[in-house]
Amino acid sequence: GRTRGAGPAVAAMALRRLLLRYFPPGIIFEYIEGGESKTRSIDLLDLRPDTDVTVLVEEIQKREPLITASCLEHVIHLVQRLQEKLGEKQIHKFSLFKVLRTHILPLTNVAFNKSGSRFITGSYDRTCKLWDTASGEELRSLEGHRNVVYAIAFNNPYGDKIATGSFDKTCKLWSTETGKCFYTFRGHSAEIVCLSFNPQSTLLATGSMDSTAKLWDVEKGEEVATLNGHTAEIIALSFNTTGDRIITGSFDHTVAVWDVGTGRLLHTLIGHRGEISSAQFNWDCSLIVTGSMDKTCMLWDAVTGTHIATLAAHSKEVLDVCFDYAGQRIATASADGSARVYNAGTKQCIAKLEGHEDEISKVCFNPKGNCILTASSDKTARLWDAATGHCLQILEGHSDEIFSCAFNYKGDTIITGSKDNSCRIWH
């Protein structure tokens, strides 16, 4: 039905279906406009278990012509379902499902596809292996690099391509289904140590010890841009959610913000007094968080490049930082053996995660945002309550330091990668 007084522009839009997005909470509209199929999403990042959903949806309806009177009830019902999901309090208890002796030499990295049905491992043995999570079976071994396979990624959410970055200075693009190598990207003059697909899966970014990052066209297999500006190794890079910006973190103590379309340097984030360890955008692309060997984590305005806050609670290097899915909280992990949770809005420390006996190299939130996972040199991974900092579970069994950990999208599977050459799957 047409909304009163909304004019003919609205009549040309026909809603096909509504989809729920659980992490971060939102509704996705699939609609037809001018004969073309389109999608649009509405983020509900502030949805809480006590939100009045009817009032919220009526507010959204004023701005969203796709919510007509006839589908209002349906939208309210969907948002109530999201709210119920948020209100679920039970915390999943994980137990060891499988130990995979993945490689003959140490692992460098592990990564899940979006659903967590498959994961990949990179290794000093020069290969990347693809695994089936449910059976623990090796599906493929991607061979061809002439040195350590260090950086690996799926082109999530699709998962049909894998990128591998190597100390042999090249990056390779592979088919997940066949294991065929589509392209070998050559151009860096030193080791590739980080890489990432843009959210649309049309570009691949690589960061190198040669102090440059490069953007590659996934379809054509060609270099699109070289991001020049850093004076030392680039060890972290990250696209924002819309894919129009990318940040690079370097040993030169700075983080650079680049325009993806033109390859132009937009901002240099100057303030850290040590090498950058990690850098990330939040969900709505408004904030950037950076961690550094100078023992601090810094928060920046992603649009203007201005410094917002310095979070200085750690007594040793900050080795990893991340936002939760909604971009409202920040977790930091440090060589001092502790992790911290901050409110991104108030910059206050909400929780201290204390209990590891050695440095924590990785930290991540589960998709829902109520749990935090840490990986440590003390050979354990730990699960924590994100609100209280209370340790929920210790994942034990690795015989050497754990340097990688990840959740699947549903948050019911964890993978840990260790220097003991094994990967453990936890359910």
C-alpha positions in Angstrom: 0.0 0.0 0.0 1.1 3.6 -0.6 1.7 5.8 2.4 -0.4 8.9 2.5 1.3 12.0 1.2 4.5 10.2 0.5 4.2 10.8 -3.3 4.9 8.6 -6.3 8.6 8.0 -5.5 7.5 5.6 -2.7 5.0 3.8 -4.9 7.9 2.7 -7.1 9.5 0.9 -4.3 8.0 -2.6 -3.6 9.2 -4.4 -0.5 10.1 -8.1 -1.2 11.1 -9.3 2.1 12.6 -8.4 5.5 15.5 -10.2 7.0 16.9 -10.1 10.5 20.6 -9.5 11.2 21.5 -10.7 14.7 25.1 -9.4 14.8 25.1 -6.4 15.0 21.3 -6.1 15.5 19.5 -4.8 12.4 16.8 -5.3 9.8 17.6 -5.8 6.1 15.0 -4.7 3.5 15.0 -6.4 0.2 13.0 -4.3 -2.3 12.4 -3.6 -5.9 12.9 -0.1 -7.2 12.7 0.8 -10.9 12.7 -2.9 -11.7 15.9 -3.5 -9.9 16.4 -5.6 -6.8 18.0 -3.7 -3.9 18.8 -4.0 -0.3 19.0 -1.6 2.5 19.7 -2.1 6.2 18.7 -0.3 9.4 21.1 -0.7 12.3 19.6 -1.2 15.7 22.8 -0.9 17.7 21.1 0.7 20.7 18.4 -2.0 21.0 18.2 -3.2 24.7 16.1 -5.9 26.4 14.0 -3.1 28.0 13.5 -1.0 24.8 9.9 -0.2 23.9 9.9 -1.8 20.5 6.6 -0.3 19.3 7.8 3.2 20.0 11.2 2.5 18.3 9.6 1.1 15.1 7.2 4.0 14.9 10.2 6.3 15.1 12.0 4.4 12.3 8.8 4.4 10.2 8.8 8.2 10.0 12.2 8.0 8.2 11.7 4.8 6.3 9.2 4.7 3.5 9.5 1.0 3.1 7.8 0.4 6.4 4.2 0.8 5.3 1.1 0.5 7.5 0.6 -3.0 6.2 3.9 -4.3 7.3 4.3 -2.3 10.6 3.2 -5.2 12.8 5.6 -7.6 11.0 8.5 -5.2 11.6 7.6 -4.9 15.3 7.5 -8.6 15.6 10.9 -9.0 14.0 12.5 -6.4 16.2 11.0 -8.2 19.2 12.7 -11.4 18.1 16.0 -9.5 17.9 15.3 -8.2 21.4 14.7 -11.7 22.8 18.0 -12.9 21.3 19.7 -10.0 23.1 18.0 -10.9 26.3 19.2 -14.5 26.3 21.5 -14.8 29.2 22.9 -18.3 29.0 26.6 -18.5 28.3 27.7 -21.4 26.1 30.0 -23.9 27.8 32.7 -25.1 25.4 34.3 -28.4 25.4 37.1 -29.8 23.2 35.8 -31.3 20.0 38.9 -32.1 18.0 42.7 -31.7 18.0 44.1 -31.3 14.5 47.8 -31.8 13.9 47.6 -29.4 11.1 51.1 -28.9 9.8 54.7 -30.3 10.0 56.0 -26.9 10.9 54.5 -24.2 13.2 51.3 -22.4 12.3 51.2 -18.7 11.5 47.5 -18.0 11.4 44.0 -19.5 11.5 40.7 -18.0 10.0 37.1 -19.1 9.8 34.7 -18.6 7.0 31.6 -16.7 8.1 29.4 -19.6 9.2 32.4 -21.4 10.7 31.8 -24.6 8.6 35.4 -24.3 7.3 38.7 -22.8 8.4 42.1 -22.3 7.0 45.6 -22.5 8.6 48.8 -20.9 7.3 52.2 -22.4 8.2 56.0 -22.1 8.0 55.7 -25.3 5.8 54.8 -22.9 2.9 51.2 -24.2 2.6 47.7 -23.1 3.6 45.3 -25.9 4.4 41.5 -25.8 4.3 39.6 -27.8 6.9 36.1 -29.0 7.5 35.1 -27.8 11.0 32.5 -30.5 11.7 34.6 -33.5 10.8 38.1 -32.1 11.3 39.0 -33.4 7.9 41.6 -31.7 5.7 39.8 -30.7 2.5 42.7 -29.1 0.5 46.3 -28.1 0.8 47.1 -24.9 -1.2 50.6 -25.3 -2.4 52.8 -23.0 -4.5 54.4 -20.4 -2.2 58.2 -20.5 -1.9 58.3 -19.4 1.7 56.3 -19.0 4.9 52.5 -18.5 4.4 52.0 -15.8 7.0 48.7 -14.0 6.3 45.5 -15.7 5.3 41.8 -14.8 4.8 38.5 -15.9 3.4 36.5 -13.4 1.3 33.7 -13.3 3.9 30.8 -13.3 3.9 31.0 -15.4 0.7 33.8 -17.7 1.5 34.4 -18.9 -2.0 37.9 -17.4 -2.2 41.0 -17.6 0.0 44.0 -15.2 -0.1 47.4 -16.1 1.2 50.3 -13.7 1.8 53.8 -15.0 2.0 57.4 -14.2 3.0 58.1 -14.9 -0.7 56.8 -11.4 -1.4 53.7 -12.6 -3.3 50.1 -13.0 -2.5 47.9 -15.8 -4.1 44.2 -15.9 -4.7 42.6 -19.4 -4.6 39.3 -21.1 -5.2 37.9 -22.6 -2.0 35.9 -25.2 -4.0 38.6 -26.4 -6.3 41.9 -25.3 -4.7 42.9 -23.8 -8.0 45.1 -20.7 -7.8 43.4 -17.9 -9.8 46.2 -15.3 -9.5 49.6 -14.7 -8.1 50.0 -11.0 -7.2 53.6 -9.8 -7.6 54.9 -6.3 -6.8 55.9 -6.1 -3.2 59.7 -6.0 -2.6 59.5 -7.7 0.9 57.5 -10.1 2.9 53.7 -9.8 3.0 52.6 -9.9 6.6 48.9 -8.8 6.5 46.0 -8.9 4.1 42.3 -8.3 4.0 39.4 -8.5 1.5 37.0 -5.5 1.3 33.5 -6.3 2.4 32.3 -6.4 -1.2 35.0 -9.0 -2.0 36.1 -7.0 -5.1 39.4 -5.9 -3.7 42.2 -7.5 -1.8 44.6 -5.4 0.3 48.1 -6.5 1.2 50.6 -5.0 3.7 54.3 -5.6 3.5 57.6 -5.2 5.2 58.5 -2.9 2.2 56.4 -0.2 4.0 53.7 -0.1 1.4 50.2 -1.6 1.1 48.7 -2.5 -2.3 45.1 -2.9 -3.5 44.4 -5.7 -6.0 41.4 -6.3 -8.2 40.0 -9.7 -7.3 38.3 -10.3 -10.7 41.0 -9.1 -13.0 44.0 -10.0 -10.9 45.6 -6.6 -11.4 47.2 -4.1 -9.0 44.8 -1.2 -8.5 46.8 1.1 -6.2 50.0 1.3 -4.1 49.5 3.1 -0.8 52.8 5.0 -0.2 53.5 7.0 2.8 54.8 4.9 5.7 58.5 4.8 6.5 58.5 1.3 8.1 56.8 -2.1 7.9 53.0 -2.2 7.7 51.8 -4.9 10.0 48.1 -4.2 10.3 45.4 -3.2 7.8 41.6 -3.1 8.0 38.8 -1.9 5.7 35.7 -0.1 7.2 32.3 -1.7 6.9 31.3 0.2 3.7 34.6 -0.5 2.1 35.4 3.1 1.1 38.3 3.5 3.6 41.2 1.4 4.7 43.6 1.9 7.6 47.2 0.7 7.8 49.2 0.5 11.0 53.0 0.6 10.9 56.2 0.2 12.8 56.7 3.9 12.1 54.3 4.6 15.0 51.6 5.9 12.8 48.3 4.7 11.3 47.3 6.0 7.9 43.7 6.4 6.6 43.3 6.0 2.9 40.5 6.6 0.4 40.0 3.2 -1.3 38.6 4.6 -4.6 41.6 6.9 -5.3 44.3 5.4 -3.1 44.8 8.9 -1.6 46.1 9.4 1.9 43.4 11.1 3.9 44.8 11.3 7.4 47.9 10.2 9.3 47.1 9.4 12.9 50.1 10.6 14.9 50.4 10.2 18.6 51.7 6.8 19.5 55.3 6.5 20.7 55.9 3.0 19.7 55.2 0.5 16.9 51.5 -0.1 16.1 50.3 -3.6 16.9 46.7 -3.4 15.6 44.1 -1.0 14.2 40.4 -1.4 13.5 37.3 0.6 12.5 34.0 0.3 14.4 30.8 -0.9 12.8 29.4 2.5 11.8 32.8 3.7 10.5 32.9 6.6 12.9 35.8 5.5 15.1 39.2 3.9 14.8 41.0 2.1 17.6 44.7 1.6 17.6 47.0 -0.5 19.9 50.7 0.1 20.3 54.0 -1.1 21.8 53.9 2.2 23.8 51.5 0.4 26.2 48.5 2.5 25.2 45.4 2.2 23.1 44.1 5.3 21.3 40.7 6.2 20.0 40.3 8.4 16.9 37.6 10.1 14.9 37.6 8.2 11.7 36.1 11.1 9.6 38.4 13.9 10.7 41.4 11.8 11.9 41.5 13.6 15.2 42.6 12.0 18.5 39.7 11.4 20.9 41.2 9.5 23.8 44.2 7.6 25.1 43.4 4.4 27.1 46.4 3.8 29.3 45.7 1.0 31.7 48.4 -1.5 30.8 51.9 -1.7 32.2 53.4 -3.4 29.1 52.8 -3.4 25.3 49.3 -3.5 23.9 49.4 -6.4 21.5 45.8 -6.5 20.2 42.7 -4.3 20.2 39.2 -4.8 18.9 35.7 -3.4 18.9 32.6 -5.5 19.6 30.3 -6.0 16.6 28.2 -3.0 17.4 31.3 -0.8 17.9 30.3 0.3 21.4 33.0 -1.4 23.4 36.7 -1.9 23.0 38.9 -4.8 24.3 42.6 -4.5 24.7 45.1 -7.3 25.3 48.6 -6.8 26.7 52.0 -8.3 27.3 51.3 -7.6 31.0 49.0 -10.7 31.0 45.7 -8.8 31.3 43.0 -7.5 29.0 40.7 -4.6 29.5 37.2 -3.6 28.3 36.2 0.0 27.7 33.0 1.8 26.8 33.8 3.5 23.5 31.4 6.3 24.3 32.5 7.2 27.8 36.1 5.9 27.4 35.7 4.3 30.9 37.2 1.0 31.7 34.3 -1.4 32.4 36.1 -4.6 33.2 39.6 -6.0 33.9 40.3 -9.5 32.7 43.0 -10.9 35.0 44.1 -14.5 35.3 46.5 -15.3 32.5 50.0 -16.1 33.6 51.7 -14.7 30.5 51.2 -12.2 27.7 47.9 -12.1 25.8 48.5 -11.8 22.1 44.9 -11.9 20.8 41.5 -10.7 22.0 38.0 -10.9 20.4 34.4 -10.5 21.3 31.9 -13.2 20.4 29.4 -11.9 17.8 26.7 -11.3 20.4 29.2 -9.2 22.4 28.6 -10.7 25.9 31.8 -12.9 25.9 35.4 -12.2 25.3 38.0 -14.7 24.2 41.8 -14.3 24.8 44.8 -16.3 23.6 47.9 -16.4 25.7 51.5 -17.5 25.8 50.6 -19.4 29.0 49.2 -22.1 26.7 45.6 -21.4 27.5 42.7 -19.5 26.0 40.1 -18.0 28.3 36.5 -17.0 28.0 35.4 -13.9 30.0 32.1 -12.2 30.8 32.4 -9.0 28.9 30.3 -7.0 31.4 32.0 -8.1 34.6 35.4 -9.4 33.5 34.7 -12.6 35.3 36.5 -15.6 33.9 33.9 -18.1 32.6 36.2 -20.9 31.3 39.8 -21.8 30.7 40.4 -23.7 27.4 43.4 -26.0 28.3 45.4 -28.6 26.5 47.8 -26.9 24.1 51.4 -27.6 24.9 52.8 -24.3 23.7 51.7 -20.7 23.4 48.3 -19.9 21.7 48.7 -17.1 19.2 45.4 -17.2 17.4 41.7 -17.6 18.4 38.4 -17.0 16.7 34.7 -17.5 17.0 32.4 -18.5 14.2 29.5 -16.1 13.4 27.0 -17.9 15.6 29.4 -17.9 18.4 29.1 -21.6 19.3 32.4 -22.7 17.9 35.9 -21.6 18.8 39.2 -22.3 17.1 42.6 -21.9 18.8 46.0 -22.1 17.0 49.2 -22.8 18.8 52.9 -23.0 18.5 52.5 -26.7 19.2 51.6 -27.1 15.5 48.0 -28.0 16.4 44.6 -26.4 16.1 41.9 -27.2 18.5 38.2 -26.9 17.8 35.9 -26.3 20.7 32.1 -26.6 20.7 
